[in-house]
């Protein structure tokens, strides 16, 4: 087993910064089986990527991802670039024998996602997709409670993912609003996380039916983007928004549970309002990401008169990942979910085991996204496994 893992990162903005920060912190708080070396970062704009390499702590930089994946000193390729280039980079990296981490959604569509899975399996490289919310200690605790039968047979899963960052009609036409680059709007960007959590906690989807809406049809052409912010000329040209602003859909799970999902970027007052509740025969759990260290748990076996949701603060050493961080009650945040997922990926590589969530989970999510889109187009229930 090698004792070092040389990483090459494609992308240097919002997710690139989050991933860079996580790589630097894994060894500070955990004891991974391999030393992480931040070997090279890649981006098209040389001035920006050079600055990012210096600021984030990368040894070198590239302006060509093709060169990056061919470098002999790179063991793992981390893809945080927009969705329209995921497939090309991942397949090239797999063929070059590199392990691959890829942000969600895995690809623009189900066909491309399946080709990516086929490539990593054919070339026998380790692969993981960036569903970082799985790695919040409170969500891992919810998984434990469900697996232990603490909430019994699951009846309901209801999820909300609410944001408002593009509610201003003058907000520019960033790449996330272009279907050719992003693949989907609120459904693929936000709903993908809720879908993955539902599969992780409840089980596989059987059938879906949905509805969507694009509230603002045209926006100013963007001049400059930086993460989730952007600038455009006043009274400048406008372009068409080609993705959904909001999507709602219903689900029947294969185990008989029912689900409801809402993903929108037009929920005024909500910045990153990802939440879910699961109801079962013996109890319930409830989670809100903006209070990510807390899990609400209801146990129907509590004595009459004392029943009610209790707040569990998932910061004690007994809780998943919590022992690596701070004393009890000293909460962690969004950035730490990335540290946890990269720790797990490094361990999967070091011990020759399959990472989770893998590209298979990315394919299943893409399958559900495509089924929802088809249900909207045909205005009927769609069986997920028919795709």
N, C-alpha and C positions, 0 to 999 in steps of 0.2 A: 504494500500500500504506500502510495506517495504521501509525503508529509506536508506538501504544499499544494494549494489550488490557485492557479493563476487565472484571474478573471478578466474578461473583456466585456465592456458595457457599451451597448449601442443606445444612444440617447442621453441628453444631459440637462433636460429641463425639469418639470415637476417630478416625474417618476425617477428620472436619472438622479436627481438630488436625493430623493427618498432612499433609493437603493444604495447610493454611495455612502450615505450616513449609516445605513444598516450594516454594510460590510465592515465599516470601521469599528462598529460597536460589538459585533458578535464575539470577538475574542476578549473584549474588556469585561463582559458580563457572563459569558458561557465558556466552556472548555471544549471547543470543537476538536474533532479528531484530525483535522488538517488546518494548517495555517493559511489564511486567506491573503493572497497578494493581489492588490489592485493594480493590475499590470497596464491596462490601456482603456481609454474611453474614446468613443467614436461619435462624430457628428458632422454634418455637411458644412457648417459655417466654421472655418478654421479659427477665426478670432474668438468666437464664442466657446468652441470646444477646447481651445488652448487655455482660456481663462478658467473654464470649468475643471480641467485637469489639475490646474494649480490649486484652485480653491477647494476642490473635493478630495484631493490627495492621491490622484492617479499618477503612476510613474511616467506614462507617455500618452499620446493621443494619435488618432487616425481620423482622416476625413472620408475614408472609404471603408464601408463595412466588409466589402469583399476582401480587402487586405487584412482586416482584423481577424476574420474567421480562418484565414489561411496561415496566420502566424504560428510558428512552432512553439512559441512560449505562452500560448493561450490554451488553457484546459477547459474553460467554461465560458459560454457566451450568454450574456444577459441582455434580453431584448426589451427595451422600454420605448422604442420608436412607435409611431402611429400604426394602427391595425393593418393598413394596406401593404406594409412591407414585412409583416411578421412571417408569412409563409416563405418568402424568398430567402430571408436571412436564416430562418430555422432549418430549412432543408439543406442549405449550403453548409451550415454549421454541423449538422448531423453527418453529412457526407465527409466532412473534414475530421470527424471523430470527436467533436466537442460535446460536452454536456451542455444542456440548454435550459435556461430559465426564461420564461416568456410571460409578459404581462397579459392580462385579459382585455377584451375577449381574444381567444386564441387566434382567430382569423376573421376575414371579412364575411365568410359564409361556411356552411357545413362541409361542402366539398373540399375547400382548402384546409379546413381543420383536420379532416380525415387524412389528407395527404401528408400533413405535418406529423400526425401520429404514426402513420405508416413509415415515414422516413426515420424517426427516432427509434422505432422498434427494429427496423431493418438494420440500422447501423449500431444497435445495442448501446446507445448512449443514455445516460440518465436525463430525465426531463421533469420539469415542474412548472405549473402555471400559477400566476400571481393572484390567487384569491386570498389576500392577506387577512381579511376579516375573520377567517377561520381561526386565526392564531391569537385572537384576544383571549386572555385567560378566562373571562366570564363565559365566552361562547364554548370554549373547551370544557368548562364546568357543566354547561347545559348539555353538551354531548355525553358527559359522564352520567348525569342524572337520567337522561333518556335511556342510555345503554343499560343502566342498572335497574330499569323498570320503575323508577321513582314517579313518573307521571303516567304510567300505564299505557294503555292502547291510545295511540294518537288519533284525534278526531279532526283538529283544525291546525293549519299553519297560515297565519296572515302576516304579510310583510309590507312595509312602507319604505320607500327611499325617496325622500323629498329634498329638493334643492331649489334655489331661486336665482342662481348666478347669471342667467341669461334672460331674466324677465323684462329687462329694459329693451324695447324694440330697436334701440340704437346701438345695442351691444354688437360688435363686429362679427362677421361670418367666419369664425374660427374653424379649424379643421374638424373639430368634433361635430360640426353641423353640416359636414359634407359627407354624404353616403359613400362616395368613391374612396374616401380616406378612412372614415370611421366605421363604415359598415352599418351602423345603426345609431340612433340617438339615445334618448333616456333608457330605452329598453336594453341596449347592449352595453351601455356605459354604467348605468346604475342597476338596472334589473338583473344583470348577469351576476352581481354579488348576491342578491337575494335568492336567485335560482340556485346558486352553488350552496348557500347555507341551507336551503330547503332540502337539497339532495343529501347533504352532509348530516343533517339532523333528523330528517323524516324518512327519506327514501326516494325511489325513482318515480318519475312522472308517468302517468298513463295517457291523459289527454288534456288539451288546453283549448281555451277560447278567449279572444281578446278584442280590445278596441284601442285605437290610438288617435292622436290629434297633433297637428302642427299649428300652433297658434299664430306665430309670426312667420309669414311666408317668405319675406325678403329682409336682408340685413346689409349694412354697409360692408364693402369689401375690406378685408383686413389688410393693414400695412405692416404690423409687427405683432408677434405673439410671444408671450413669456409665461409658460405654464398655463394657468387658467385666466390670465389677463391678456388684453389685446388693445390695439389702437387702430383707429380708422380716420380718414379725412372727413371733416364736417362737410356735408352736402356733396360727398363723393359718390362714386358709382355703387350700386347695390347688386347683390347676387341672391340666388334662390337658396333657401334652406331646404335640404333634401332628406332630412331625417325627422323622426318624431320628437316633439317636445314633451309628450306625456304618453304613457302606455299603461293600461290596466288589463289584467287577465285573470281568469279563474283556472283552477287545476283540479283534476282528480288524480290522486296518487295511486300507485299500484297496490298499496296496502289498505286502501279504502278511505284514507284521510282526504279532506277537502282543503284547498288552498286559495287564497286571494292575494294578488300582488298589485302594487301601484308604484310606478316609477315616473317621476316628473321633475323638470327643471323650472316649473312655474308655480311652486308652492311658496308664496311670499312669506318671509319670516323664517324659513328653514334653510340652513347653510349646509349641513351634511346629516340630514335626519334619517339615517338608516335604522330601522327598528323591526322587530318581529315579536309575535306571541305564538306560543304553541299550547294547545289545550288537549289534555288527555283524560282518561278515565279515572286516574288517581291524583291528578294535579295539573299544574300549568307552570310555564316559565315565560318570562318577558324580558326583552333586552332592548336598550337604546344606545346606539353607538356614541352619541354625544355625552353619555355617562358610561363609558365603555368598561369601567372597572366594576360595575354593579350588575348583578343578575337578580331579578325578582322571581321568587319561587312560591308557589301555592301548593300545599299538601292537604288533600281532602281527608286524610286520616287524623289531622289535628282535632282535639276535642271540640265539641260544639260550643260556640261562644268564644273560641279562641282562634277560629279559622280566619285566614286573610293572607294576602301576599306579604312575604317577608323579603327584606332587602339583604342580599348577601354581597359583601364587598370582597371581590376575588383578589385579595392582595396578601393573603396568608401563605406561608411556605407550602402548605398542603395543596394549594391551587396550582394548576398548570403554569409553568414558566415563572411563577411569582418568586420562587426562592432565589432566582438569579438577580433580582433587582433590589428593591429598597425595603426598609422595615415595614411592618404591617401598617396599612392605612396611607402609605406614601405612594400615591397612584402613578401609573404609567400612562402613556398616550398613544396616539396614532402611529408615530414612528416606530414604536416598539413591536408592532405586529410584523413589520418587515424584518426586524432582527430575528424574530422567532422563526419566520418562514425560511430565511436563509440559513439559520442554524440547522434546521431540519434537512434542507437540501444538501448542505455540506456533509452531514452525517450519512445521508443516503448514498452519496458518492463514495465516501470513505469506506463504508461497510457493504458496498455492492448490493444495495437494496433499492426497491422502487420508491421514489418519492411520492408524496401525497399532499395536495392534489396534483395529479399528473396531467399530461396532455389528453389522456382518456377522459378525465373530468372536464377538460376544455371542450372536447368533442361533444360530450353529453350536454353541456351548456349550450353550445352552438346548435345542437339538434333541437333543443327546447326553444331557443330564440327563433329559429326558422319555423318551427311549428306555430308559434304565436303569430308571426308575420303572416303565415299562410292562413291561419284561422281568421285574421282580420280581413285579408283579401277575399276569402270565400264566405265570410260571415257564418261560420259553423265550427263545431268542435273538430279538432284534429288529433288523431292518435300520434303521439310522439314517435313511437317506434316504426311508424309507416314511412318515415323519412330516412 
